[in-house]
Amino acid sequence: MTSQKNIDTALTRRSWMVLATSTLAACGGGGGPGNLTARLPGTGGTGIFQGSISGFGSVIVNGVAYDNSKAIMRMNDVVVSQDVLRLGMVATVQASRVAGTAIGTASSIDVWTIAQGLVSDLDVGAGKFKVAGMTILTSAATWLYAATANTPLANGQYVSVWGLQADEEGEQWTASCV
């Protein structure tokens, strides 16, 4: 008789969300590996819109200000308040939009980390490091909350990373927020 191993459903869901995020990014609006925006349907109506957070007041994603006063906001499937969200985090927004405007009303906003763990193989000059076996690419556009001028990113440091897949194999990820 074979035994079944318990599956961590949170990890499984996170893996599926990363896959879905990467798939949406691959389909969304052109650009290259650095393109951190994707949206469905993309013009007015109700749908799912995705991209990195670029502002607050409401939550601004892809240049659209989403009223989030009645939205449920989650980080890694845990309900949070807006003050936990940061610029650069990749967000999936369930919302309605008025066609031809940059205004929407969000019913939910979800952000998921692509990796959490200890930094290894840090190469500051090349703008990359590894977390949980994944190569994370950074650029001048990456929000580095885990590092400051006085305490730069370091091997062995625990970080959470938000971003999108940078290659077809899923070996490299472009970080929008660390």
C-alpha positions as YAML, in Angstrom:
chain: A
units: angstrom
residues:
- id: 1
  name: MET
  ca: [0.00, 0.00, 0.00]
- id: 2
  name: THR
  ca: [1.33, 3.45, -0.85]
- id: 3
  name: SER
  ca: [1.14, 6.39, 1.47]
- id: 4
  name: GLN
  ca: [0.30, 9.91, 0.40]
- id: 5
  name: LYS
  ca: [2.32, 12.87, 1.55]
- id: 6
  name: ASN
  ca: [0.54, 15.90, 2.90]
- id: 7
  name: ILE
  ca: [0.66, 18.74, 0.42]
- id: 8
  name: ASP
  ca: [1.09, 22.29, 1.70]
- id: 9
  name: THR
  ca: [-1.93, 23.88, -0.01]
- id: 10
  name: ALA
  ca: [-0.71, 27.42, 0.65]
- id: 11
  name: LEU
  ca: [2.51, 26.68, -1.20]
- id: 12
  name: THR
  ca: [0.61, 24.94, -3.99]
- id: 13
  name: ARG
  ca: [-1.72, 27.93, -4.36]
- id: 14
  name: ARG
  ca: [1.27, 30.30, -4.29]
- id: 15
  name: SER
  ca: [2.95, 28.26, -7.02]
- id: 16
  name: TRP
  ca: [-0.19, 28.42, -9.15]
- id: 17
  name: MET
  ca: [-0.48, 32.18, -8.55]
- id: 18
  name: VAL
  ca: [3.13, 32.69, -9.66]
- id: 19
  name: LEU
  ca: [2.44, 30.60, -12.76]
- id: 20
  name: ALA
  ca: [-0.74, 32.58, -13.49]
- id: 21
  name: THR
  ca: [1.06, 35.88, -12.91]
- id: 22
  name: SER
  ca: [3.85, 34.87, -15.26]
- id: 23
  name: THR
  ca: [1.38, 33.70, -17.90]
- id: 24
  name: LEU
  ca: [-0.55, 36.96, -17.70]
- id: 25
  name: ALA
  ca: [2.67, 38.94, -17.97]
- id: 26
  name: ALA
  ca: [3.69, 36.99, -21.05]
- id: 27
  name: CYS
  ca: [0.37, 37.89, -22.71]
- id: 28
  name: GLY
  ca: [0.08, 41.48, -21.60]
- id: 29
  name: GLY
  ca: [0.75, 44.40, -23.81]
- id: 30
  name: GLY
  ca: [4.16, 43.78, -25.35]
- id: 31
  name: GLY
  ca: [7.48, 44.80, -23.94]
- id: 32
  name: GLY
  ca: [10.33, 42.54, -23.03]
- id: 33
  name: PRO
  ca: [11.35, 40.70, -19.90]
- id: 34
  name: GLY
  ca: [11.28, 43.96, -17.95]
- id: 35
  name: ASN
  ca: [7.58, 44.50, -18.73]
- id: 36
  name: LEU
  ca: [5.85, 44.28, -15.34]
- id: 37
  name: THR
  ca: [2.31, 44.91, -16.51]
- id: 38
  name: ALA
  ca: [-0.49, 42.70, -17.67]
- id: 39
  name: ARG
  ca: [-4.21, 43.23, -17.72]
- id: 40
  name: LEU
  ca: [-7.45, 41.55, -18.65]
- id: 41
  name: PRO
  ca: [-9.60, 42.86, -20.29]
- id: 42
  name: GLY
  ca: [-7.49, 46.01, -20.39]
- id: 43
  name: THR
  ca: [-10.13, 48.49, -21.54]
- id: 44
  name: GLY
  ca: [-13.00, 49.44, -19.29]
- id: 45
  name: GLY
  ca: [-15.53, 46.99, -17.91]
- id: 46
  name: THR
  ca: [-15.02, 44.57, -15.07]
- id: 47
  name: GLY
  ca: [-12.00, 42.33, -15.00]
- id: 48
  name: ILE
  ca: [-8.64, 41.43, -13.60]
- id: 49
  name: PHE
  ca: [-5.86, 43.98, -13.96]
- id: 50
  name: GLN
  ca: [-2.26, 43.28, -13.03]
- id: 51
  name: GLY
  ca: [0.94, 45.24, -12.67]
- id: 52
  name: SER
  ca: [3.27, 46.73, -10.11]
- id: 53
  name: ILE
  ca: [1.94, 49.28, -7.66]
- id: 54
  name: SER
  ca: [3.17, 52.74, -8.68]
- id: 55
  name: GLY
  ca: [1.31, 54.97, -6.25]
- id: 56
  name: PHE
  ca: [-1.16, 55.37, -3.43]
- id: 57
  name: GLY
  ca: [-4.03, 57.60, -2.36]
- id: 58
  name: SER
  ca: [-6.00, 54.80, -3.86]
- id: 59
  name: VAL
  ca: [-3.91, 51.96, -5.25]
- id: 60
  name: ILE
  ca: [-2.38, 52.88, -8.59]
- id: 61
  name: VAL
  ca: [-1.56, 50.02, -10.97]
- id: 62
  name: ASN
  ca: [-0.70, 50.53, -14.66]
- id: 63
  name: GLY
  ca: [-1.53, 54.23, -14.35]
- id: 64
  name: VAL
  ca: [-5.07, 53.53, -13.15]
- id: 65
  name: ALA
  ca: [-6.15, 54.75, -9.70]
- id: 66
  name: TYR
  ca: [-8.33, 52.08, -8.12]
- id: 67
  name: ASP
  ca: [-10.57, 53.18, -5.26]
- id: 68
  name: ASN
  ca: [-9.83, 50.54, -2.65]
- id: 69
  name: SER
  ca: [-12.03, 51.86, 0.16]
- id: 70
  name: LYS
  ca: [-14.26, 48.77, -0.06]
- id: 71
  name: ALA
  ca: [-11.68, 46.31, -1.41]
- id: 72
  name: ILE
  ca: [-10.39, 43.25, 0.37]
- id: 73
  name: MET
  ca: [-6.59, 43.41, 0.27]
- id: 74
  name: ARG
  ca: [-4.47, 40.30, 0.71]
- id: 75
  name: MET
  ca: [-0.77, 39.55, 0.85]
- id: 76
  name: ASN
  ca: [0.04, 35.87, 0.28]
- id: 77
  name: ASP
  ca: [-3.64, 35.07, 0.99]
- id: 78
  name: VAL
  ca: [-3.70, 36.91, 4.36]
- id: 79
  name: VAL
  ca: [-6.02, 39.92, 4.68]
- id: 80
  name: VAL
  ca: [-3.97, 43.11, 5.23]
- id: 81
  name: SER
  ca: [-4.52, 46.86, 5.30]
- id: 82
  name: GLN
  ca: [-3.19, 49.21, 2.62]
- id: 83
  name: ASP
  ca: [-0.34, 50.40, 4.86]
- id: 84
  name: VAL
  ca: [1.33, 46.98, 4.38]
- id: 85
  name: LEU
  ca: [1.46, 47.38, 0.58]
- id: 86
  name: ARG
  ca: [4.60, 48.90, -0.97]
- id: 87
  name: LEU
  ca: [5.54, 50.53, -4.24]
- id: 88
  name: GLY
  ca: [6.74, 47.93, -6.71]
- id: 89
  name: MET
  ca: [4.70, 45.02, -5.35]
- id: 90
  name: VAL
  ca: [3.00, 43.15, -8.19]
- id: 91
  name: ALA
  ca: [-0.75, 43.34, -7.59]
- id: 92
  name: THR
  ca: [-3.70, 41.58, -9.14]
- id: 93
  name: VAL
  ca: [-6.73, 43.87, -8.96]
- id: 94
  name: GLN
  ca: [-10.30, 42.64, -9.42]
- id: 95
  name: ALA
  ca: [-12.10, 45.82, -10.41]
- id: 96
  name: SER
  ca: [-14.54, 47.68, -12.56]
- id: 97
  name: ARG
  ca: [-13.32, 50.50, -14.80]
- id: 98
  name: VAL
  ca: [-15.00, 53.14, -16.86]
- id: 99
  name: ALA
  ca: [-13.81, 52.83, -20.45]
- id: 100
  name: GLY
  ca: [-11.44, 55.58, -21.52]
- id: 101
  name: THR
  ca: [-10.60, 56.69, -17.96]
- id: 102
  name: ALA
  ca: [-7.78, 56.02, -15.52]
- id: 103
  name: ILE
  ca: [-10.20, 55.41, -12.65]
- id: 104
  name: GLY
  ca: [-11.54, 52.13, -11.31]
- id: 105
  name: THR
  ca: [-13.16, 50.62, -8.26]
- id: 106
  name: ALA
  ca: [-11.43, 47.59, -6.77]
- id: 107
  name: SER
  ca: [-13.28, 44.76, -5.06]
- id: 108
  name: SER
  ca: [-10.05, 42.90, -4.24]
- id: 109
  name: ILE
  ca: [-6.32, 43.51, -4.43]
- id: 110
  name: ASP
  ca: [-3.94, 40.56, -4.07]
- id: 111
  name: VAL
  ca: [-0.15, 40.63, -3.86]
- id: 112
  name: TRP
  ca: [1.97, 37.47, -3.82]
- id: 113
  name: THR
  ca: [5.66, 37.03, -3.21]
- id: 114
  name: ILE
  ca: [7.50, 35.03, -5.84]
- id: 115
  name: ALA
  ca: [10.18, 34.00, -3.36]
- id: 116
  name: GLN
  ca: [11.03, 34.24, 0.31]
- id: 117
  name: GLY
  ca: [14.26, 33.14, 1.88]
- id: 118
  name: LEU
  ca: [17.95, 33.84, 2.35]
- id: 119
  name: VAL
  ca: [19.94, 35.79, -0.24]
- id: 120
  name: SER
  ca: [22.81, 33.82, -1.81]
- id: 121
  name: ASP
  ca: [25.18, 34.30, -4.76]
- id: 122
  name: LEU
  ca: [24.76, 38.10, -4.54]
- id: 123
  name: ASP
  ca: [26.36, 39.86, -7.52]
- id: 124
  name: VAL
  ca: [25.72, 43.58, -7.03]
- id: 125
  name: GLY
  ca: [27.52, 44.52, -10.26]
- id: 126
  name: ALA
  ca: [25.33, 42.23, -12.34]
- id: 127
  name: GLY
  ca: [22.19, 43.15, -10.38]
- id: 128
  name: LYS
  ca: [21.28, 39.61, -9.40]
- id: 129
  name: PHE
  ca: [21.11, 37.19, -6.51]
- id: 130
  name: LYS
  ca: [19.45, 33.91, -5.61]
- id: 131
  name: VAL
  ca: [16.60, 33.17, -3.22]
- id: 132
  name: ALA
  ca: [15.20, 29.67, -2.78]
- id: 133
  name: GLY
  ca: [17.19, 28.52, -5.84]
- id: 134
  name: MET
  ca: [15.66, 31.20, -8.08]
- id: 135
  name: THR
  ca: [17.81, 33.82, -9.81]
- id: 136
  name: ILE
  ca: [16.42, 37.26, -9.03]
- id: 137
  name: LEU
  ca: [17.30, 40.12, -11.38]
- id: 138
  name: THR
  ca: [17.22, 43.72, -10.18]
- id: 139
  name: SER
  ca: [17.47, 47.07, -11.92]
- id: 140
  name: ALA
  ca: [17.22, 50.76, -11.11]
- id: 141
  name: ALA
  ca: [13.43, 50.29, -11.21]
- id: 142
  name: THR
  ca: [13.47, 47.66, -8.41]
- id: 143
  name: TRP
  ca: [12.25, 48.94, -5.04]
- id: 144
  name: LEU
  ca: [14.83, 47.65, -2.52]
- id: 145
  name: TYR
  ca: [13.14, 47.97, 0.86]
- id: 146
  name: ALA
  ca: [15.45, 45.26, 2.19]
- id: 147
  name: ALA
  ca: [18.51, 47.45, 1.59]
- id: 148
  name: THR
  ca: [19.58, 51.01, 2.35]
- id: 149
  name: ALA
  ca: [22.75, 52.99, 1.78]
- id: 150
  name: ASN
  ca: [23.88, 52.05, 5.31]
- id: 151
  name: THR
  ca: [22.80, 48.40, 5.13]
- id: 152
  name: PRO
  ca: [23.05, 47.06, 1.58]
- id: 153
  name: LEU
  ca: [21.57, 43.74, 0.49]
- id: 154
  name: ALA
  ca: [23.80, 40.92, 1.77]
- id: 155
  name: ASN
  ca: [24.26, 37.16, 1.43]
- id: 156
  name: GLY
  ca: [22.39, 35.41, 4.23]
- id: 157
  name: GLN
  ca: [19.80, 38.18, 4.57]
- id: 158
  name: TYR
  ca: [16.15, 37.06, 4.67]
- id: 159
  name: VAL
  ca: [14.03, 38.76, 1.98]
- id: 160
  name: SER
  ca: [10.63, 38.61, 0.31]
- id: 161
  name: VAL
  ca: [10.58, 39.24, -3.45]
- id: 162
  name: TRP
  ca: [7.79, 40.45, -5.75]
- id: 163
  name: GLY
  ca: [8.14, 40.39, -9.53]
- id: 164
  name: LEU
  ca: [7.52, 38.45, -12.70]
- id: 165
  name: GLN
  ca: [9.15, 35.64, -14.61]
- id: 166
  name: ALA
  ca: [11.98, 36.86, -16.86]
- id: 167
  name: ASP
  ca: [12.65, 33.75, -18.95]
- id: 168
  name: GLU
  ca: [10.67, 30.91, -20.46]
- id: 169
  name: GLU
  ca: [12.28, 28.30, -18.21]
- id: 170
  name: GLY
  ca: [11.25, 30.03, -14.97]
- id: 171
  name: GLU
  ca: [14.85, 30.15, -13.77]
- id: 172
  name: GLN
  ca: [15.16, 33.94, -13.73]
- id: 173
  name: TRP
  ca: [12.72, 36.44, -12.22]
- id: 174
  name: THR
  ca: [12.66, 40.23, -12.57]
- id: 175
  name: ALA
  ca: [12.15, 41.78, -9.16]
- id: 176
  name: SER
  ca: [9.94, 44.84, -8.87]
- id: 177
  name: CYS
  ca: [10.17, 44.91, -5.06]
- id: 178
  name: VAL
  ca: [12.51, 43.28, -2.51]
...
